[in-house]
Amino acid sequence: MFLPQSFSQWSRVFACAALLGLVAAAHPLVAADGSSYAHSDGDARFLHHIHLYDVNNRRIEPGSTTPYSSLNTCGRCHDYETISHGWHFNAFLPESEDGRQGEPWIWTDPRTGTQLPLSYRDWNQTFDPRKIGIDQWAMVRQFGGRIPGGGLGHAPEEDDAASEADGDADAADETTASPSRWPLSGSLEIDCLACHGVSGSYDFNARRDQIAEENFAWAATAAMKIGTIDGQVSRIKEGADPDDEKTKEKLPQVSYDASRFAADGTVFVDLIRQPQNNACYQCHSNRTVDAEGIQPRWVHDQDVHLRAGMACVDCHRNGIDHHIVRAYPGEQHPSGKDMVTLSCAGCHMGADFVEELGRTGEDEPQHDDYATDQLAGRLGSPHPAHAGLPALHFEKLSCTACHGGPLPRDEALGIMTSLAHSLGEKGHRDGTELPRIAGPVYAKGDDGRVYPHRAVWPAYWASLVDGKLTPLDPSKVYDITRRALRVRSDFSSELLSPKLGSSEMKEALGEDRYRSKPEEWTEEETAKVEAATKAAGEKLFGEKISAAIAALEEELDLQQAVYVSSGFVYASGDEPETVKKIEVDDNDAIDMIRWPMAHNVRPAGWSLGVTGCLECHSDTGKIFASTVAATGPGPDRGEPVAMFTLQGIDADQRLTWNELFTGRASFKIIIATSIGVLTITLLLAAGMLVGRVGRTA
């Protein structure tokens, strides 16, 4: 049992108790449907002139120095507890619903060549942070800039700090929250304005900057732009006593803009009920990468729905529970309502069509007037004709297989996402940054139909025991290996493409040419330099990886440490300062991890198959013949794999099928000609027969 040990701890207990008493008195009936909370029930926008309160439930005034708390401010009128279990807030909650596989949190560290897919949800081939030793504070510090707060963003109770693994005692031993940082950083509460703030009134990057400085509790205040923040928790040394007066003096202080406060002490908060697209883009933007680098935006069309004037929330809706409709086929929404007509097929073709395919997940779905009991054409969507398209396609392919994501090429493109690559933040990117994500990858989904996917191959340092891989905490890996690797910023470029010295350049180009500039090299000389660089990189990679493995084994007392990248496992070599690739039985830990993609949705004129059957049913049909190869920070790249292989299609069967389609047009002509000749012959025969009968008569 936890007992407060200091005056400040007792004061926090009494403050929380007082807050709960006030809430109970003001809201005697707390219901998830919001019946005991403030609501206008009108379509008009409600203007929020409200008082702000801090974490201790004290009203904020122009002279205050503490940040505002959304729990104590927004929670006065809105059901914070119910909201906190919505889809965007429960990503770090172990008991949350898993749903269809989505993009994992990819812990990326270019200094150690790490791109490690993590998730608290039970998704295929992702790693549970608790089992790796990554505590909740580290997860919030790493990914807090891309979550709206809540969930594990709340500092754990001191008596629960060692049990955040939800009853898993073994995991709890390794995931005890950092005791010295939570009291300093404060909680990262749900930031309502991250979604509901009017575009232009909320600064996402200011919020991210505060989180990067470990100022969790101050992030929302900075984003509102109602004051300036002075101080960084990250500069307070590890192990500092949060109750020490000198430590308290180092905590960030807020200087509020007095002009934002009205005479009665209220502040106008510019917010809206339905989030605008700009808020969604902060975490759901994508860029494609080809051989020339990041493809410019101006050469692309936007999602066809957005171009038509729709908003993200027109399809991705939610109630007060904030369980966002993800709008995938067969979605079982936590509300119990059937959301089939918010999926592609349901919206365009109607609920009856989807039910005939058996995609609702219910034998007798209960229709809601505003969910499924609708004809096709919801929100003005056109009814697709699909003229001449056999019904078999709807059983084998998802709508997005033909209409979703970037147009497929001969080889899958590189893809950058907001969650993985911090799109939206100021910086210079060239498309080679980790993690290396590829797409579209056409593979079967959980329902057996083909979907376009994004894919990534994990890269990480691990312990290998009895053929099973267990990733090591990336933060510990960096601390232990930084002297061995000596990578300043980028593992791949510094180890695999080292700068050649004079002697190496002389050996490659000769005594007379080794000082010449790259633009003066001939094609043959360029090839020689590239070959020499590759050889030097392989040698350096072996030396550094071998040294790093030795450091990990010694520091962590491991039986065997290895490095994983692009589906390969590297272990210490038989010779000193070398590495070798070894086989393991744990393929799920090294193989491709993929998740379905939908946007950007392309119009009918840009869909696959619009030019005819041969666009897909030929030897070069991209949905089957395009390839994807394992890529990562390591030196080796996997062999290209064709999409039909990922779909479980036999190569000989596909070739036979393609040959039938190739001759289909000629076959149709032959059949039509034969029928024509046969018809004429029959008519002539009939005419001759009639003539004979007439003469006989």
Buried (B, 14 or more C-beta within 10 A) or exposed (E): EEEEEEEEBEEBEEBEEEBEEEBEEEBEEBEBEBEEBEEEEEEEEEEBEBBBBBBBBBEBEBEBBBBBBBBBBBBBBBBBEBBBBBBBBBBBBBEBBEBBBBBBBBBBBBBBBBBBBBBBBEBBBBBBBBBBBBBBBBBBBBBBBBBBBBBBBBBBEBEEBBBBBEEBEEBBEBBBBBEBBBBBBBBBBBBBBBBBBBEEBBBBBBBBBBBBBBBBBBBBBBBBEBBEBEBBBEEBEEEBEBEEEEBEEBBBBBEBEEEBBEEEEBBBBBBBEEBBBBBBBBBBBBBBBEEEEBBEEEEEEEBBBBEEEBBBBBBBBBBBBBBBBBBBBBBBBEBEBBBBBBBBBBBBBBBEBBBEBEBBEEEEBEBBEEBBBBEBEBBEBEEBEBEEBEEEBBEEBBBBBBBBBBEBEEBBBBBBBBBBBBBBBEEEBEBBBBBBBBBBBBBBBEBEBBBBBBBBBBBBBBBBEEEEBBBBBBBBBBEBBBEBBEBEEBBBBBBBBBEBEEEBBBBBBEEEBBEBEEEEBEEEBEEBBEEBBEEBBBEBBBBBBBBBBBBBBEBBEBEBBBBBBBBBBBBBBEEEBBBEEBEBEBEEBBBBBBBBBBBBBBBEEEBBBEEEBBBBBBEEBBBBBBBBBBBBBBBBBBEEBBBBBBBEBEEEEBEEBBEEBBEBEEEEEEEEEEEEEEEEEEEEEEEEEEEEEEEEE
